[in-house]
C-alpha cells in the first residue's frame, strides 16, 4: 500500500462530531480509538457539539474530547473555554467534520489552518474550503469511521490537487 495516502500523511487531526446519544458517542470513541492506534496520528482533538440543556458532567469524560454546547459562548459568540481556544490556534493536517459543524464553533474552525478539510454525512453547505465530501450509507458511528478511514487510505495525498 502507498505511504502517500491522505491517512498515512496525517499526523495531526481535528474532528467535529454532533452528539446524538451516549451509546453512539461511546461507539464513536471506541471505533476511533481503535483506528488511531494503528495510525501515524500524534495529535488529535475531538470537539463534540452537544445540545443546549445537556449537562456535560453527565457525559463520560475522555482526555481527547472537548464537549461544546451553546452555553460555552458569550452573548457575542466568544468561546469561554480558553484551553480549547488555544487548541484551535494550532494548525492541523486534517479536519474531519462528521455532520454539519455547529455555527458557533464553525466560526473558529473557519479561521484555522488545515492541510485538508473533509466533511462526512453533512448537509450540503457549498463551502469551497472543504476538499472532499464523503457520504456513508450508514449513520452508525462505527461504520462511518471505518468507511472514512478506508476511503482516506485509498486516496493518494496529491490526487485532490490534480
Protein Blocks (a to p, Z undefined) as FASTA:
>chain_A
ZZkbfklmpcbdcdddddfbfmlmmmmmmmmmmmmmmccbfbdcddddddehiafklpcc
dfkbccddfklpcfkopafblmlmmmmmpccfbdcdehjadfklmmmmmmpccfbdcdeh
iacehiakbmbdcddfbfbfklmmmmmmmmmmmpcfklmmZZ
